[in-house]
Amino acid sequence: MESAAKPGARTDLPSLRASELIAIGHAGVANNQIYTPIKIVRRLDRMNRRNPKVDFFFSKAKRWQEQVRKLRTIILDCGLTEELKWGKPCYRFQQSNVVLIHGFKDYCALLFMKGALLKDAKGILIQQTENVQAARQIRFTSVREIVKMEPVLKAYIKEAIEIEKAGLEVNYKKTSEFKVPEEFQNKLHATPALRTAFDALTPGRQRGYLLYFSGAKQSKTRVSRIEKCISQILKGKGIE
């Protein structure tokens, strides 16, 4: 059964077959499927919300292409604005980042920016590392599981939107509560200018560096990250 149309949505449109939609410029529809007025309105709404600047991400994806395209459709159905942030499709409510799509070797995922505030009724949110305070992932490896979870995903996205409407914020730990990697501590002791510059950074920038350094599992990787960031710290800039 079709759900009710949104207030103001047109319901006087005729039902169309996929071939007819393709003929009027709507590519990518399912073959032989009947598109009722409500489906047509929803499809047009999604297309209007798509940002052409983000299209390349979905066309160039060598892995998880079908999966991320389906995730895009689900998110756009929730009325968020599509933008490109950090090279990834990011979806915003007004001026706030709500969720983004990203892919890795073993999975693709939705990343909720304030996932720590979600109720997570289904127990599906993942904290990437112990140092990640706000963001939470939902991971996928197949289109089938995304389709099966679509109602749940939309519910989580709508809850995330309500969090933004309510102006809720994650209660971040203070910078002093973060563990300073031994490699960075040694560098601070050996380089007074670096210590001075780091202490002069804003708490947010300090946390960003500490999280970045701590995120490396191997000591040699932590050392490499520290060396690459020294010039930025000395310039008083945050991590890029």
PAGU-708945 format. One record per atom (N, C-alpha, C): x, y, z. Coordinates in steps of 0.001 Angstrom, whole numbers, plus 500000, padded with zeros to 6 digits. Atoms other than C-alpha are relative to their C-alpha. Example, Ala and Ser with C-alpha at 12.3 -4.5 7.8 and 13.67 -1.06 7.14 Angstrom:
500890498810500000
512300495500507800
500900501200500000
499180498810499940
513670498940507140
499230501090500730
// end
This chain:
500840498804500000
500000500000500000
500870501239500000
499230498770500055
501291503462499116
499681500866501206
500219499095498888
501754505831501998
499503501325499477
500575498718500392
500119509249501959
501067500931499457
499063499036500567
501724511960499893
500250501117500987
499680498870499143
503429514863501589
499052501148499691
500866498852500239
501305517985502036
500554500848498868
499555499153501092
501433520054498868
500541499233498811
499463500798501101
502708517163496744
498913499752498960
500982500230501057
501014516627493376
499608498536499960
500501501371500106
498819513545493169
499171499824498729
500785500068501220
497198514337489836
500813499483498822
499162500517501071
500096512898487856
499559498590499635
500384501358500389
499361509748485844
501077499006500388
499018501046499753
501031506441486650
500773499759498717
499164500172501177
503948505833484306
500857498755500134
499043501099500017
506042502866483267
501412500565499950
498601499561500006
509820503020483556
500391500540498634
499637499570501349
510128503329479764
499518501409499707
500537498660500210
507947506452479843
500792501043500773
499181499077499219
509995508055482605
501344500233499321
498726499878500705
513184507337480686
499824500927498789
500260499193501186
511622508936477622
499942501496500311
500075498576499640
511085512192479540
501209500431500821
498736499550499429
514615512228480898
500339499473501375
499714500530498670
514532510177484091
500689498644499880
499232501235500164
517303507615483633
500177499300501324
499667500736498787
518142504901486115
498813499393500708
501166500592499359
514609503690486839
499969498510499711
500047501445500151
513803500020487214
499138499613498796
500728500425501190
512691498286484023
498640499409500344
501351500554499900
508974497506483674
499275500323501305
500672499646498749
508144499024487054
498993501109499748
501013498952500096
504977501082487378
500312501063501040
499725498890499090
505630504515488890
498713500779500246
501238499339499621
502537505798490691
500276501473500256
499786498572499748
501975509529491309
500910500288501188
499184499745498809
503509509383494798
501459499647499727
498623500393500318
506582507511493512
500653501017499069
499455499003500925
506998510052490721
500406501252500763
499712498798499209
506815512976493173
501252499794500838
498833500284499159
509347511311495493
501273499967499163
498807500096500848
511719510568492618
500450501385499536
499668498646500432
511550514136491322
500597500802501146
499479499287498830
512142515445494847
501446499604500267
498630500467499800
515265513273495226
500937500597498953
499158499480501075
516587514399491852
500291501485500203
499797498571499749
516088518044492802
500982500242501136
499111499843498857
518036517499496013
501434499569499692
498650500438500352
521018515914494278
500873501183499640
499036498947500299
524077518112494109
500921499499498884
499161500460501119
525835517795490703
501478499919500359
498591500000499602
529156518527492414
500385498709500733
499742501231499237
528790515270494349
499878498766499114
500255501153500881
527846513047491399
501252499178499717
498771500709500378
531475512191490621
500341498903501007
499680500990498967
531819510325493947
499309498676499688
500776501211500252
529114507865492955
500335499372498654
499658500545501309
530250507481489341
501403499408499962
498620500475500031
533940506956490105
500260498857500981
499792501028498974
533476504548493019
500235498632499349
499682501314500561
535202501295492030
499468498879500886
500498500986499051
534012499502495126
498780500585500712
501209499593499268
530614499671496822
499128500983499209
500743499007500774
529112501665493936
498482499850500161
501438500213499840
525649500098494123
499553500344501408
500354499764498599
525678500303497903
499899501489500312
500008498577499651
526572503991498149
498906500744499235
501099499374500737
524049504904495461
498673499768500715
501229500285499252
521305503205497447
499956500821501280
499953499175498792
522424504981500611
499668501451499670
500297498623500428
522283508276498717
498496500198499847
501447499911500216
518676507617497708
499249500055501332
500658500050498689
517675506776501279
500151501325500737
499749498754499270
519281509904502723
499231501158499371
500704498909500668
517821512240500089
498496499932500239
501421500157499672
514379510814500864
499653500655501339
500222499421498672
514828512268504362
500090501526499994
500060498558500123
515080515827503055
501250500774500351
498757499294499668
518711516639503846
500642500607498756
499284499326501082
520935518897501738
501315499288499731
498797500747500383
523734517171499827
501143500948499660
498799499213500274
527222518674499836
501209499077499991
498757500765499998
530819517539499454
500890500523501121
499138499644498879
532898517543502655
501078498931500143
498893500937499835
536332515973503070
500045498978498868
500003500885501148
535886514470499617
498916498940500037
501073500983499843
532780512549500748
498638500676499890
501355499442499988
529030513042500246
499563500231501446
500391499639498636
527862514872503361
498612500619499941
501397499569500022
524248515566504230
499701500858501220
500123498979498975
523231518620506212
498544500372500266
501270499387499632
520260520002508086
500331501437500367
499630498594499855
520469523779507786
501528500114499913
498551499836500069
524132524478508687
500762498878500723
499374501073499217
524824521240510580
500188498733499186
499732501291500637
526467518092509205
499308498910500804
500758501044499307
524207515152510031
500590498618499752
499520501335500342
525526512110508175
500788500065498700
499270500075501266
528029511245505460
500158498542499582
499768501335500565
528757508276503214
501494499841499752
498601500261500329
532225506764503098
500229498507499851
499712501403500271
533834503537501970
501410499617500396
498706500539499613
536692501366503118
500222498686499251
499674501240500702
538335498170501926
498959498914500275
500869501104499620
536009495851503828
498526500359500126
501406499599499845
532805497880504031
499805501450499561
500361498589500150
530993501103503213
499107500330501195
500709499667498767
529185503047505893
499308501350499944
500561498709499661
526930505823507025
500697500432501272
499352499473498803
528710508034509548
499125501121500554
500819498993499334
526428509920511932
500902500882500847
499087499073499338
528240513034513148
499800500051501515
500298500008498568
526490512992516530
499362498670500394
500549501333499756
525852509263516608
499963499603501462
499964500331498571
526742509117520287
498720500435500709
501237499513499395
523474510966520990
498775499208499542
501116500809500470
521298508509519054
499670498900501013
500425501035499047
519286506013521096
500507498624499592
499513501272500554
520475503158518844
499145498833500486
500947501022499558
517383501062519505
500314498613499448
499695501286500632
518628498323517154
501413499507500311
498643500420499638
522177498218518544
500913499812498816
499232500183501230
523762498733515130
501113501036499813
498982498966500134
525986501780515688
501357499492500476
498642500438499693
529744501249515754
500887501208500275
498997498986499681
532386503397517440
501301499530499379
498849500467500764
535378503242515105
501198499688500880
498929500236499032
537990503598517870
499562500599501327
500373499499498683
537874504359521585
500168501510500120
499781498558499950
539048507901520860
498935500806499267
501070499303500708
536079508732518649
498879500288500988
500979499629498982
533680510661520863
498577500153499468
501345499662500469
530763511831518734
499472499086498901
500458500705501201
530589509945515435
499791498501500240
500275501438499959
529134506474514978
499650499532498595
500226500568501331
528955504212511923
498903498938500006
500766501211500309
526492501765510433
500664499450498748
499205500568501082
528430499414508156
499197499038499123
500706500855500960
527323497531505034
500996499340499041
499195500682501015
528727495034502562
499162499577498795
500849500396501123
525717494367500317
498803500937499864
501191499192500244
522816496209498715
498807499378500703
501135500699499397
520456493558500047
499793500410501455
500169499635498592
521158494422503682
499585501461500156
500415498602499960
520762498133502943
498500500116499732
501420499994500331
517371497536501328
499172499487501179
500707500575498861
516305495374504263
499938500967501175
499914499082498861
517398498050506744
499450501394499705
500416498650500392
515932501021504845
499085500689501013
500864499318499019
513096501741507340
500756500391501275
499211499711498800
515554501562510245
500952501162499745
499064498932500337
518096503775508490
499296501348499956
500751498749500068
515461506410507777
499599500469501398
500359499638498625
514370506301511414
501188500599500737
498784499475499362
517967506857512575
500330501393499457
499711498694500609
518431509727510110
499034501053500523
500996499043499492
515202511390511230
500258500333501468
499650499727498599
516269511015514863
501195500951500061
498827499112500048
519599512658513975
499587501428499645
500514498672500357
517684515542512386
499351500659501207
500650499462498807
515620515962515550
501024500462501032
498924499594499095
518838516142517552
500515501389499618
499559498680500470
519924519082515393
498946501062500275
501081499047499736
516534520761515717
499974500412501472
500014499732498557
516824520473519501
501267500701500470
498761499327499639
520321521963519448
500869499219500972
499231500820499064
521835519034521360
501458499893499539
498577500098500291
525622518762521570
500628498840500776
499262501075499336
528009515941522431
500867500612501104
499179499530498883
529725516394525793
501412499425499843
498643500474500278
533362516123524737
500867500000501260
499026500021498912
536126515159527106
500916501206499878
499035498906500016
538528517912528091
501320499493499426
498717500375500604
541885517951526333
500913499322501017
499137500566498950
543613517150529636
499667498543500293
500410501385499755
541684513858529760
500512499045498925
499488500849501074
543236512602526537
501423499545500304
498652500526499828
546275510403526641
500898500556498897
499029499487500968
549300511999524968
500929498852499612
499125501101500426
551153509384522881
501442500257500433
498632499869499514
554639508717524218
500914500662498972
499158499448501061
556213509584520867
499842501526499912
500233498556500073
554592513024520885
500494500691501275
499520499442498741
555402513591524543
501517500197499945
498548499886500132
559070512925523795
500384501163499092
499726498906500933
558963515362520897
499779501353500668
500285498746499295
557441518071523103
501123500337500985
498900499789499057
560182517606525708
501272500440499279
498764499719500737
562907517770523054
499946501319499221
500156498791500817
561479520801521248
499125501021500733
500771498998499231
560430523708523533
499077500849499126
500827499177500888
559127525724520575
498720499262499606
501166500808500345
556797522869519667
499039499948501178
500822500001498790
555549522675523256
499231501311500129
500633498689499898
554836526404523269
498894500160498971
500978499873501078
553049526266519934
498783499109500254
501112500923499745
550958523238520925
499122500520501141
500760499466498865
549938524802524252
499163501210499602
500711498799500443
548817527909522354
498810499675499090
501118500397500857
546413525947520132
498695499976500787
501308500117499352
542707525933520855
499822498550500479
500234501366499511
541469522893522848
499535499057498893
500490500845501091
539681521615519757
501107499544499079
498877500366500869
542838521688517664
500950499048500709
499160500916499233
544823520027520420
499402498594499982
500666501312500013
542260517229520620
500129499341498634
499896500549501356
542359516831516855
501344499333499755
498658500578500176
546101516240516858
500175498743500851
499821501152499109
546039513896519851
499227498787499493
500789501098500548
543265511812518283
500658499430498752
499336500439501234
545119511692514980
501247499187500306
498781500730499645
548398510622516570
499666498659500655
500362501221499257
546735508076518862
499321498967499119
500727500918500869
544767506585515995
500885498995499287
499066500935500648
547889504908514598
500360498874500972
499739501145499131
548439501411515974
501496499766500235
498568500255499885
552180501228515321
500767501273500340
499199498858499568
554808503477516875
500591500750498816
499373499335501150
556523504164513553
498997500846499231
501045499218500663
553217505355512106
499686501260500793
500236498820499155
552645507658515077
501115501025499813
498857499107500205
556145509090514641
499883500716498661
500150499420501326
555501509654510934
498927501086499992
501090499022499941
552238511457511641
500438501262500748
499524498859499202
553867513654514258
500932500876499181
499035499250500809
556702514650511932
499305500824498927
500707499306501063
554260515594509179
499194501191500523
500862498960499437
552237517789511545
500755501122500723
499232499020499222
555044519713513255
499894501404499411
500029498662500614
555075522570510731
498641500659500183
501346499461499816
551305522971511047
499806500516501416
500125499604498596
551479523107514831
500780501286500248
499173498808499814
554287525670514733
499355501238499377
500687498879500646
552131527827512445
498684500338500714
501229499757499257
549257527614514936
498755499513499313
501129500510500756
547063525696512532
499530498640500521
500540501294499623
544803522733513138
500340498948498975
499696501098500903
545082519344511503
499157500135498737
500723499884501268
544098519277507826
499588498637499496
// end
